[in-house]
Amino acid sequence: MLTETQNPKTSTLDQMDSLSILQLMNQEDQTVALAVQQALPQIAKAVDVVCEQLASGGRLLYVGAGTSGRLGVLDAVECVPTFGVSPQTVQGIIAGGDGAFIKAVEGAEDDTEAGANDLKECNLSATDVVVGIAASGRTPYVLGAMAYANSIGVPTIGLSCNDPAPLLDAVDVPIGVVVGAEVLTGSTRLKAGTAQKLVLNMLSTATFTQLGKVYGNLMVDVQITNEKLGHRAQRIVQQITGVDDAQAEQLLQSAQNNPKTAIVMHETGVSYTEAVKLLEESKGHLRPIIGEKFS
């Protein structure tokens, strides 16, 4: 596996000073985005599949072990406040259970049956979509999960930093991002982890943008779960409607703290209930209701 090979550029890593190590790591990291670029057509196919499944009421399930699993959990968790989706809509499943996010569970990634069982416990159905994440492309836990998903007709996507790899052969949409040998041999939390994070950023952001969770480049479905996000929601309402601080705050209160609904209420002059109905009719898309407010 290329992810396990030694990098000749870093063969004297233990003899370098701090700045030299960092410069070398930075040089290697700059190659990651270019590797992701090569995979954009496949990532786009994956986005289209995820959009279709979620638009039909399905769920996006990330499955991985170790760093790969943690990155899946991270992306899933962040979708809730960013796009205003429920925790059930995007889920991260990690080998060894939730506790494995903060403490390694030895041997969990080698359990093929556990991968399948964890998906069974989620009541996986054909409306869902499963993304298997494995830097090596051969993690038994992930392969077990993909085999089960395939067996019941669930669309599958695989993300690997080795190509070819068993995972890429086992899914409907393979995404191979070949980043090469790591600075620290076999430490796939480095370039491979960065590549996986970039791809997951793209997958969720492009998906929810197309599902109406974004207007322009504003996260109009942001959940107000802290003071920072409260200020952001207020700014979004102000930017789109042109109201002042006090009016934006009042609109958000009237709209049960949902920026998108507040915007519809202001722009159309309807009640909260009517605004919700309008958004349901537009499948959550704001532009068909209010048009172009800024360029």
C-alpha positions as CSV (number, residue, x, y, z in Angstrom):
1,M,0.0,0.0,0.0
2,L,1.3,3.4,-1.0
3,T,0.1,4.9,2.3
4,E,2.5,2.5,4.1
5,T,5.6,3.2,2.1
6,Q,8.5,5.3,3.2
7,N,8.8,8.8,1.9
8,P,12.4,9.4,0.6
9,K,12.0,13.1,1.2
10,T,11.7,12.6,4.9
11,S,14.3,9.8,5.5
12,T,16.3,12.1,7.8
13,L,13.3,13.5,9.7
14,D,14.7,12.7,13.1
15,Q,17.8,14.8,12.4
16,M,16.0,18.0,11.4
17,D,15.4,21.0,13.5
18,S,11.8,22.3,14.2
19,L,11.6,24.7,11.3
20,S,13.0,22.2,8.8
21,I,10.4,19.6,9.9
22,L,7.6,22.1,9.5
23,Q,8.8,23.3,6.1
24,L,8.9,19.7,4.8
25,M,5.5,18.9,6.2
26,N,4.1,22.1,4.7
27,Q,5.6,21.2,1.3
28,E,4.0,17.7,1.4
29,D,0.6,19.1,2.5
30,Q,0.5,21.3,-0.5
31,T,0.2,18.2,-2.7
32,V,-3.0,17.1,-1.0
33,A,-5.3,19.6,-2.6
34,L,-4.0,18.6,-6.0
35,A,-4.7,15.0,-5.3
36,V,-8.2,15.9,-4.3
37,Q,-8.6,17.9,-7.5
38,Q,-8.0,14.7,-9.5
39,A,-10.9,13.1,-7.8
40,L,-13.5,15.9,-8.3
41,P,-15.5,14.1,-11.0
42,Q,-16.1,11.2,-8.6
43,I,-16.8,13.4,-5.7
44,A,-19.4,15.2,-7.8
45,K,-21.0,11.8,-8.5
46,A,-21.1,11.1,-4.8
47,V,-22.7,14.5,-4.1
48,D,-25.5,13.7,-6.6
49,V,-26.2,10.3,-5.0
50,V,-26.3,11.8,-1.5
51,C,-28.6,14.7,-2.7
52,E,-31.0,12.2,-4.2
53,Q,-31.2,10.0,-1.1
54,L,-31.6,12.9,1.3
55,A,-34.2,14.6,-0.8
56,S,-36.2,11.4,-0.6
57,G,-36.0,11.4,3.2
58,G,-33.0,9.2,3.6
59,R,-29.9,9.6,5.8
60,L,-26.2,10.0,5.1
61,L,-24.1,7.6,7.2
62,Y,-20.3,7.8,7.4
63,V,-18.5,4.6,8.5
64,G,-14.9,4.4,9.4
65,A,-12.3,3.4,12.0
66,G,-9.6,5.4,13.8
67,T,-8.8,8.7,12.2
68,S,-11.2,8.0,9.3
69,G,-14.0,7.3,11.6
70,R,-13.4,10.4,13.7
71,L,-13.4,12.6,10.6
72,G,-16.8,11.1,9.6
73,V,-18.2,11.8,13.1
74,L,-16.8,15.3,13.0
75,D,-18.4,16.1,9.6
76,A,-21.7,14.6,10.8
77,V,-21.8,16.6,14.0
78,E,-21.0,19.9,12.3
79,C,-23.9,19.5,9.8
80,V,-26.4,20.0,12.6
81,P,-25.6,23.6,13.5
82,T,-24.3,24.6,10.1
83,F,-27.2,23.4,8.0
84,G,-30.0,23.0,10.6
85,V,-30.5,19.3,10.0
86,S,-31.3,16.8,12.7
87,P,-28.6,14.6,14.2
88,Q,-30.3,11.6,12.5
89,T,-29.9,13.0,9.0
90,V,-26.1,12.8,9.0
91,Q,-24.5,10.2,11.3
92,G,-20.9,9.2,11.9
93,I,-20.4,5.5,12.9
94,I,-17.0,4.7,14.2
95,A,-15.5,1.2,14.9
96,G,-15.5,0.5,18.6
97,G,-18.5,2.8,19.3
98,D,-18.8,6.4,20.3
99,G,-16.1,6.0,23.0
100,A,-13.5,5.3,20.2
101,F,-13.7,8.9,19.2
102,I,-11.6,10.0,22.2
103,K,-9.8,6.7,23.0
104,A,-8.5,4.1,20.6
105,V,-10.3,0.7,20.8
106,E,-7.7,-1.8,19.9
107,G,-8.8,-4.3,17.2
108,A,-12.1,-2.7,16.5
109,E,-11.2,-1.9,12.9
110,D,-10.4,-5.6,12.2
111,D,-13.9,-6.8,13.0
112,T,-15.7,-7.2,9.7
113,E,-19.0,-8.5,11.4
114,A,-19.1,-5.4,13.6
115,G,-19.3,-3.1,10.6
116,A,-22.4,-4.9,9.3
117,N,-23.9,-5.1,12.8
118,D,-23.5,-1.4,13.5
119,L,-25.4,-0.6,10.3
120,K,-28.1,-3.1,11.2
121,E,-28.6,-1.3,14.5
122,C,-29.2,1.9,12.6
123,N,-32.1,0.3,10.8
124,L,-30.4,0.9,7.5
125,S,-32.8,1.2,4.5
126,A,-32.6,1.6,0.8
127,T,-33.4,5.4,1.1
128,D,-30.1,5.9,3.0
129,V,-26.6,6.3,1.6
130,V,-23.4,4.9,3.2
131,V,-20.0,6.5,2.9
132,G,-17.1,4.2,3.8
133,I,-13.9,6.0,4.8
134,A,-10.6,4.1,5.0
135,A,-7.2,5.6,4.2
136,S,-5.9,2.1,3.4
137,G,-8.9,1.2,1.5
138,R,-8.9,-2.2,3.1
139,T,-10.2,-1.8,6.7
140,P,-12.3,-4.9,7.6
141,Y,-14.8,-3.0,9.7
142,V,-15.6,-0.7,6.8
143,L,-15.6,-3.5,4.2
144,G,-18.1,-5.4,6.4
145,A,-20.4,-2.3,6.5
146,M,-20.2,-1.8,2.8
147,A,-21.0,-5.5,2.1
148,Y,-24.1,-5.3,4.3
149,A,-25.3,-2.0,2.7
150,N,-24.8,-3.5,-0.8
151,S,-26.7,-6.6,0.2
152,I,-29.9,-4.6,0.9
153,G,-29.6,-2.2,-2.0
154,V,-28.3,0.9,-0.2
155,P,-26.1,3.2,-2.4
156,T,-22.5,3.1,-1.3
157,I,-19.6,5.5,-1.6
158,G,-16.0,4.7,-0.8
159,L,-13.2,7.1,0.1
160,S,-9.7,5.7,0.1
161,C,-6.1,7.1,-0.2
162,N,-4.9,4.0,-2.0
163,D,-6.1,3.2,-5.5
164,P,-6.6,0.5,-6.4
165,A,-8.1,-0.8,-3.1
166,P,-10.7,-3.3,-2.0
167,L,-13.0,-0.6,-0.7
168,L,-13.1,1.1,-4.1
169,D,-14.1,-2.2,-5.7
170,A,-16.9,-2.7,-3.2
171,V,-18.9,0.5,-3.7
172,D,-21.1,2.2,-6.2
173,V,-19.1,5.4,-6.3
174,P,-15.4,5.0,-5.6
175,I,-13.3,8.1,-4.6
176,G,-9.6,7.4,-4.7
177,V,-7.4,10.3,-3.5
178,V,-3.8,9.2,-3.8
179,V,-1.7,11.5,-1.6
180,G,1.4,9.3,-1.6
181,A,3.7,8.3,1.3
182,E,3.3,10.1,4.5
183,V,6.0,12.4,6.2
184,L,5.9,9.9,9.1
185,T,5.7,6.5,7.5
186,G,2.2,5.0,7.8
187,S,0.8,7.9,9.8
188,T,-2.4,8.4,7.8
189,R,-3.7,11.0,10.2
190,L,-1.4,13.4,8.2
191,K,-1.8,13.8,4.4
192,A,-4.4,11.1,4.1
193,G,-6.4,12.5,7.0
194,T,-6.2,16.0,5.4
195,A,-7.4,14.6,2.1
196,Q,-10.4,12.9,3.7
197,K,-11.4,16.0,5.6
198,L,-11.3,18.0,2.4
199,V,-13.5,15.5,0.6
200,L,-16.0,15.3,3.4
201,N,-16.1,19.1,3.5
202,M,-17.0,19.0,-0.2
203,L,-19.5,16.2,0.1
204,S,-21.6,17.7,2.9
205,T,-21.3,21.4,1.8
206,A,-22.2,20.8,-1.8
207,T,-25.0,18.4,-0.9
208,F,-26.8,20.8,1.5
209,T,-26.2,23.8,-0.7
210,Q,-28.1,22.0,-3.4
211,L,-30.8,21.0,-0.9
212,G,-31.6,24.6,-0.2
213,K,-29.7,25.1,3.0
214,V,-27.6,27.9,1.5
215,Y,-28.7,31.3,-0.1
216,G,-25.8,32.8,-2.0
217,N,-23.0,31.8,0.3
218,L,-24.9,32.3,3.5
219,M,-25.9,29.5,5.9
220,V,-29.6,30.5,6.1
221,D,-30.5,27.4,8.1
222,V,-27.9,27.9,10.8
223,Q,-29.0,26.8,14.2
224,I,-28.6,29.3,17.1
225,T,-26.9,27.1,19.6
226,N,-24.5,29.7,21.1
227,E,-23.9,33.5,21.1
228,K,-21.6,33.4,18.1
229,L,-24.2,31.7,16.0
230,G,-26.9,34.0,17.2
231,H,-24.9,37.0,16.0
232,R,-24.3,35.2,12.7
233,A,-28.0,34.5,12.2
234,Q,-28.8,38.1,12.9
235,R,-26.2,39.3,10.4
236,I,-27.6,36.9,7.8
237,V,-31.2,38.3,8.3
238,Q,-29.9,41.9,8.1
239,Q,-27.8,41.3,5.0
240,I,-30.7,39.8,3.0
241,T,-33.5,41.9,4.2
242,G,-31.7,45.2,5.0
243,V,-33.3,45.6,8.4
244,D,-31.5,47.0,11.5
245,D,-30.3,45.1,14.5
246,A,-33.4,45.5,16.5
247,Q,-35.7,44.4,13.6
248,A,-33.5,41.4,12.9
249,E,-33.6,40.3,16.5
250,Q,-37.4,40.7,16.5
251,L,-37.8,38.8,13.2
252,L,-35.7,35.9,14.6
253,Q,-37.8,35.7,17.7
254,S,-41.0,35.7,15.7
255,A,-39.6,32.9,13.5
256,Q,-38.5,30.7,16.3
257,N,-34.9,31.6,15.7
258,N,-34.8,30.2,12.1
259,P,-33.1,32.8,9.8
260,K,-34.6,31.4,6.6
261,T,-38.2,31.6,8.0
262,A,-37.5,35.1,9.4
263,I,-36.4,36.3,5.9
264,V,-39.5,34.9,4.2
265,M,-41.7,36.5,6.8
266,H,-40.1,39.9,6.2
267,E,-39.9,39.7,2.4
268,T,-43.4,38.4,1.8
269,G,-45.2,39.9,4.8
270,V,-46.7,36.6,5.8
271,S,-47.1,35.0,9.2
272,Y,-44.7,32.4,10.7
273,T,-47.1,29.5,9.8
274,E,-47.5,30.8,6.2
275,A,-43.7,31.3,5.8
276,V,-43.1,27.7,6.9
277,K,-45.7,26.5,4.4
278,L,-44.0,28.5,1.6
279,L,-40.7,26.9,2.4
280,E,-42.2,23.5,2.4
281,E,-43.7,24.1,-1.0
282,S,-40.3,25.3,-2.3
283,K,-38.6,22.2,-0.7
284,G,-36.6,24.6,1.6
285,H,-35.2,26.7,-1.2
286,L,-35.3,30.4,-0.4
287,R,-34.6,31.9,-3.9
288,P,-37.9,30.9,-5.5
289,I,-39.7,32.8,-2.8
290,I,-37.6,36.0,-2.4
291,G,-35.6,36.1,-5.7
292,E,-32.2,37.7,-6.0
293,K,-31.4,40.0,-3.1
294,F,-27.7,40.6,-3.7
295,S,-25.0,39.6,-6.1
